[in-house]
Amino acid sequence: MTSRATDGFDATARGKIRYTGGYAVAKLKYNYMCQNKTNMYTTSALGVSKFNKASVMVEFLEKMTVSERYLIAVTEDPGSLSETSRKQIFIKV
């Protein structure tokens, strides 16, 4: 296992870092997808440029995204996944 900047943190802290990073990637992807939709049919040079940049960024961010099942199977830090599970489970009363 390699040394990481988060090695001194407990599993809860590493889980919060992982959750925040995932949120940031999802938010960026959403914003770039909205830019794509806005500039999809534009004919101006600026609009085409924005569309092309957003398309590249969406493709890049999609490559950074993996399914939850895959992440559970290959993670080296399963303790940090419990924080994400805790935040995503909604108990209906």
PyRosetta script that sets phi, psi and omega in degrees:
from pyrosetta import init, pose_from_sequence

init()
pose = pose_from_sequence("MTSRATDGFDATARGKIRYTGGYAVAKLKYNYMCQNKTNMYTTSALGVSKFNKASVMVEFLEKMTVSERYLIAVTEDPGSLSETSRKQIFIKV")
pose.set_psi(1, 141.9)
pose.set_omega(1, -178.8)
pose.set_phi(2, -88.7)
pose.set_psi(2, 157.8)
pose.set_omega(2, 177.6)
pose.set_phi(3, -79.6)
pose.set_psi(3, 135.2)
pose.set_omega(3, -179.3)
pose.set_phi(4, -125.3)
pose.set_psi(4, 161.6)
pose.set_omega(4, 178.6)
pose.set_phi(5, -66.6)
pose.set_psi(5, -20.2)
pose.set_omega(5, -177.3)
pose.set_phi(6, -98.1)
pose.set_psi(6, 10.2)
pose.set_omega(6, -177.7)
pose.set_phi(7, -63.4)
pose.set_psi(7, -27.8)
pose.set_omega(7, -179.7)
pose.set_phi(8, -81.0)
pose.set_psi(8, -6.6)
pose.set_omega(8, -178.0)
pose.set_phi(9, -91.2)
pose.set_psi(9, 154.8)
pose.set_omega(9, 174.9)
pose.set_phi(10, -79.7)
pose.set_psi(10, 174.2)
pose.set_omega(10, -174.8)
pose.set_phi(11, -62.1)
pose.set_psi(11, -34.9)
pose.set_omega(11, -179.9)
pose.set_phi(12, -65.7)
pose.set_psi(12, -43.7)
pose.set_omega(12, 179.7)
pose.set_phi(13, -65.0)
pose.set_psi(13, -42.6)
pose.set_omega(13, 177.9)
pose.set_phi(14, -64.6)
pose.set_psi(14, -34.6)
pose.set_omega(14, 177.2)
pose.set_phi(15, -66.1)
pose.set_psi(15, -38.5)
pose.set_omega(15, 178.1)
pose.set_phi(16, -66.9)
pose.set_psi(16, -38.6)
pose.set_omega(16, 176.6)
pose.set_phi(17, -64.2)
pose.set_psi(17, -44.3)
pose.set_omega(17, 179.2)
pose.set_phi(18, -62.9)
pose.set_psi(18, -43.1)
pose.set_omega(18, -179.7)
pose.set_phi(19, -64.2)
pose.set_psi(19, -44.4)
pose.set_omega(19, 179.9)
pose.set_phi(20, -64.1)
pose.set_psi(20, -41.1)
pose.set_omega(20, 177.3)
pose.set_phi(21, -62.8)
pose.set_psi(21, -42.2)
pose.set_omega(21, 177.5)
pose.set_phi(22, -64.1)
pose.set_psi(22, -39.0)
pose.set_omega(22, 177.5)
pose.set_phi(23, -63.5)
pose.set_psi(23, -42.5)
pose.set_omega(23, -179.1)
pose.set_phi(24, -63.5)
pose.set_psi(24, -42.5)
pose.set_omega(24, 178.7)
pose.set_phi(25, -64.0)
pose.set_psi(25, -43.6)
pose.set_omega(25, -179.8)
pose.set_phi(26, -63.8)
pose.set_psi(26, -40.0)
pose.set_omega(26, -179.7)
pose.set_phi(27, -67.5)
pose.set_psi(27, -42.6)
pose.set_omega(27, 176.6)
pose.set_phi(28, -61.4)
pose.set_psi(28, -44.1)
pose.set_omega(28, 180.0)
pose.set_phi(29, -61.5)
pose.set_psi(29, -42.9)
pose.set_omega(29, 178.6)
pose.set_phi(30, -61.1)
pose.set_psi(30, -46.1)
pose.set_omega(30, -179.1)
pose.set_phi(31, -62.9)
pose.set_psi(31, -42.4)
pose.set_omega(31, 178.7)
pose.set_phi(32, -68.6)
pose.set_psi(32, -33.8)
pose.set_omega(32, 176.4)
pose.set_phi(33, -66.6)
pose.set_psi(33, -36.7)
pose.set_omega(33, 175.6)
pose.set_phi(34, -64.8)
pose.set_psi(34, -39.4)
pose.set_omega(34, 175.8)
pose.set_phi(35, -62.2)
pose.set_psi(35, -40.1)
pose.set_omega(35, 177.2)
pose.set_phi(36, -59.8)
pose.set_psi(36, -47.0)
pose.set_omega(36, -179.1)
pose.set_phi(37, -63.0)
pose.set_psi(37, -39.0)
pose.set_omega(37, -178.6)
pose.set_phi(38, -67.3)
pose.set_psi(38, -40.2)
pose.set_omega(38, -172.5)
pose.set_phi(39, -103.3)
pose.set_psi(39, 12.4)
pose.set_omega(39, -174.8)
pose.set_phi(40, -63.2)
pose.set_psi(40, -39.6)
pose.set_omega(40, -174.2)
pose.set_phi(41, -110.3)
pose.set_psi(41, 15.3)
pose.set_omega(41, -179.3)
pose.set_phi(42, -77.4)
pose.set_psi(42, 152.7)
pose.set_omega(42, 179.8)
pose.set_phi(43, -113.9)
pose.set_psi(43, -6.1)
pose.set_omega(43, -179.9)
pose.set_phi(44, -74.6)
pose.set_psi(44, 154.4)
pose.set_omega(44, -179.2)
pose.set_phi(45, -63.0)
pose.set_psi(45, -39.3)
pose.set_omega(45, 179.5)
pose.set_phi(46, -65.1)
pose.set_psi(46, -43.8)
pose.set_omega(46, 179.4)
pose.set_phi(47, -63.8)
pose.set_psi(47, -41.4)
pose.set_omega(47, 178.3)
pose.set_phi(48, -65.0)
pose.set_psi(48, -40.5)
pose.set_omega(48, 178.3)
pose.set_phi(49, -62.6)
pose.set_psi(49, -44.5)
pose.set_omega(49, 178.2)
pose.set_phi(50, -62.4)
pose.set_psi(50, -42.3)
pose.set_omega(50, 179.5)
pose.set_phi(51, -61.9)
pose.set_psi(51, -45.4)
pose.set_omega(51, -179.0)
pose.set_phi(52, -64.4)
pose.set_psi(52, -42.9)
pose.set_omega(52, 179.0)
pose.set_phi(53, -63.6)
pose.set_psi(53, -45.1)
pose.set_omega(53, -179.5)
pose.set_phi(54, -64.3)
pose.set_psi(54, -37.4)
pose.set_omega(54, 179.1)
pose.set_phi(55, -63.6)
pose.set_psi(55, -42.5)
pose.set_omega(55, 178.7)
pose.set_phi(56, -64.3)
pose.set_psi(56, -42.7)
pose.set_omega(56, -179.0)
pose.set_phi(57, -66.7)
pose.set_psi(57, -40.2)
pose.set_omega(57, 177.8)
pose.set_phi(58, -62.7)
pose.set_psi(58, -43.8)
pose.set_omega(58, 178.7)
pose.set_phi(59, -61.6)
pose.set_psi(59, -42.7)
pose.set_omega(59, 178.5)
pose.set_phi(60, -63.1)
pose.set_psi(60, -45.7)
pose.set_omega(60, -178.4)
pose.set_phi(61, -68.5)
pose.set_psi(61, -31.9)
pose.set_omega(61, 176.3)
pose.set_phi(62, -65.6)
pose.set_psi(62, -32.3)
pose.set_omega(62, 177.7)
pose.set_phi(63, -70.2)
pose.set_psi(63, -23.0)
pose.set_omega(63, 179.2)
pose.set_phi(64, -84.3)
pose.set_psi(64, -10.3)
pose.set_omega(64, -175.0)
pose.set_phi(65, -97.1)
pose.set_psi(65, 132.4)
pose.set_omega(65, 176.3)
pose.set_phi(66, -128.0)
pose.set_psi(66, 162.4)
pose.set_omega(66, 180.0)
pose.set_phi(67, -75.1)
pose.set_psi(67, 158.5)
pose.set_omega(67, -179.7)
pose.set_phi(68, -63.8)
pose.set_psi(68, -40.8)
pose.set_omega(68, 179.7)
pose.set_phi(69, -61.5)
pose.set_psi(69, -42.6)
pose.set_omega(69, 178.8)
pose.set_phi(70, -64.4)
pose.set_psi(70, -41.7)
pose.set_omega(70, -179.3)
pose.set_phi(71, -63.2)
pose.set_psi(71, -42.2)
pose.set_omega(71, 178.5)
pose.set_phi(72, -63.4)
pose.set_psi(72, -38.0)
pose.set_omega(72, -177.0)
pose.set_phi(73, -71.6)
pose.set_psi(73, -34.1)
pose.set_omega(73, -171.6)
pose.set_phi(74, -110.5)
pose.set_psi(74, -0.7)
pose.set_omega(74, -175.0)
pose.set_phi(75, -67.3)
pose.set_psi(75, 145.7)
pose.set_omega(75, 173.3)
pose.set_phi(76, -93.9)
pose.set_psi(76, -5.3)
pose.set_omega(76, -176.8)
pose.set_phi(77, -134.9)
pose.set_psi(77, 73.5)
pose.set_omega(77, -177.3)
pose.set_phi(78, -65.4)
pose.set_psi(78, -23.5)
pose.set_omega(78, 179.4)
pose.set_phi(79, -63.9)
pose.set_psi(79, -31.4)
pose.set_omega(79, -178.8)
pose.set_phi(80, -74.5)
pose.set_psi(80, -17.0)
pose.set_omega(80, 179.1)
pose.set_phi(81, -75.5)
pose.set_psi(81, -20.3)
pose.set_omega(81, -178.6)
pose.set_phi(82, -65.4)
pose.set_psi(82, -32.0)
pose.set_omega(82, 178.3)
pose.set_phi(83, -64.9)
pose.set_psi(83, -41.9)
pose.set_omega(83, 178.0)
pose.set_phi(84, -65.2)
pose.set_psi(84, -43.6)
pose.set_omega(84, 178.7)
pose.set_phi(85, -61.0)
pose.set_psi(85, -41.3)
pose.set_omega(85, -179.4)
pose.set_phi(86, -62.8)
pose.set_psi(86, -39.0)
pose.set_omega(86, -177.5)
pose.set_phi(87, -77.9)
pose.set_psi(87, -22.5)
pose.set_omega(87, -175.2)
pose.set_phi(88, -97.4)
pose.set_psi(88, -9.9)
pose.set_omega(88, 179.3)
pose.set_phi(89, -90.4)
pose.set_psi(89, 121.7)
pose.set_omega(89, 178.0)
pose.set_phi(90, -110.0)
pose.set_psi(90, 119.0)
pose.set_omega(90, 179.0)
pose.set_phi(91, -92.7)
pose.set_psi(91, 120.9)
pose.set_omega(91, 179.0)
pose.set_phi(92, -89.7)
pose.set_psi(92, 128.8)
pose.set_omega(92, -178.6)
pose.set_phi(93, -101.4)
pose.dump_pdb("model.pdb")
